[in-house]
């Protein structure tokens, strides 16, 4: 089984590139904090090389910026190539199969979060995002409706001795 799950911060703004066949790809490093600290008490991190293709690359190029916290799931892939100096070089990358941006959307856009009165506003409205235009008529009187239409059995006077508990 070859499965990797990482949570960390992206080290620089991703730049999308395309293969000769037109497939989008994206290479980046993910800084993943270690649980241990160095001799001075500072946190340390591993910088893990990652690559994303197709939909993940497209998503990341649009919505991910330097410093965003990401959760990625993928697999380890090793490779080798011959450098310009003739020496063989080895690579180890995490190939992304799934990515989630854990940074709140407002922080991604560089804006301050806006407070909403009702976080579910617009969900019941088929037009999604438009406020409900219904306004209660001024002639509506809830108390008179309840008084006139309430069952008379609710007006029964019950003594504490009549109750079974």
Buried (B, 14 or more C-beta within 10 A) or exposed (E): EEEBEBEBBBBEEBEBEEEEEEEBBBBBBBEBEEEEEEEEEEEEEEEBEBBBBEEBBBBBBEBBBEBBBBEBBBEEEEEEEEEEEEEEEEEEBBBBBEBEBEBEEEBBEEEEEEEEEEEEEBEEEEEEEEEEEEEEEEEEEEEEEEEEEEEEEEEEEEEEEEEEE
